[in-house]
């Protein structure tokens, strides 16, 4: 199964008030959303960037002003954007010296991202940055021989399963349902050959966790 166009990563807009208490919530949201997008590999960097972008609005635009966090894809890059109503306070990276805090946030973003910038909008401005991912396409997944092997199995299995079952839904939803049915059929095979399905599941879970930690 070709997954290049199976995982929709549509733009998400999250309004927030420019207050320090909102920053932890934005960090939680970005991590949860990237987990759903299969991009936990860049979650730590994304959380830091979102914190700095939001804090920049609080410090330089105004406490409590209305702002919006926008999460989207730009090709295979993850794009993070914070929009605010000011056209005057344009962020710029400066060298922080000694104990100075000004400039450190944007310098951090510059170090972690592929690129960043500011663009004016009809209703204000947007400060953005892009983080590199290992995706094969904006709606694809990271290159992984284990995922590729599973794709091949699910292609054959899904074609056979849908002769009798109309799964409906998006390609990724159908593939996920196929994966559940395939796992269930494999457990039937294990049981039919005199082995314990629960022990097999536990071994598979342990193998998955060990490989994921590498």
C-alpha positions, 0 to 999 in steps of 0.5 A: 500500500502506498502511504504517500497520500494516506495521512492527512495533515491539514492546517490546524489553527489554535487561538490563544491569549498572549499570557504566560499561563497559555504557553504550557497548554500550547506545548501540550497541544503541539505534542498531542497533535504531532503524536497524531501526525506521527511526528513525535521525533520533532516534538521536543524542538517544536515545543521549544519553538512554540514556547519562544514564538508565543513568549515573543508576542507576550513580551513585545506585542502585549500581555493578553492580546489575541494570537493564533498558533498555526500548525501545518506542513510546508512540503516535508517540513513542519511549519509553526506560525504564531499570528498577532495583531501588531504590524509594528513590533517586528521580531529580529534576531540579535546577539544576546550578551552576558545575562541579557534575555532579549534575542535568545528566543529567536536565536534558539529558533534560528538554531533549531529550525531550517528557516524562520521569518516574519510576514505581514498580513492584512490583520497583523503579522505572522512569525514562523519557523520550519522544522525538518522531518524525515517524511517521504512527503507532506502526507507520507511517513518516515522511511522505515523498512519495518513500515514498508514490510507492513505496507506490503502485507496490508496491501495483500491482506486489505484487498482480500478483506474488502471482498467481503467487508466494506470498511469505508473511511479514509485510506489510513483508517482502512489500513489501520482496520486491516492491521487490527484484523491481520493481528487477530488472524495471526493470533488465530494462527498461533492458537491453531498451532498450539501456542499461547496468543497472550504470550505472543502478544506480550513478546510482540509488544516487548519487541516493539518497545525495544525497537522503538527505543533505538 
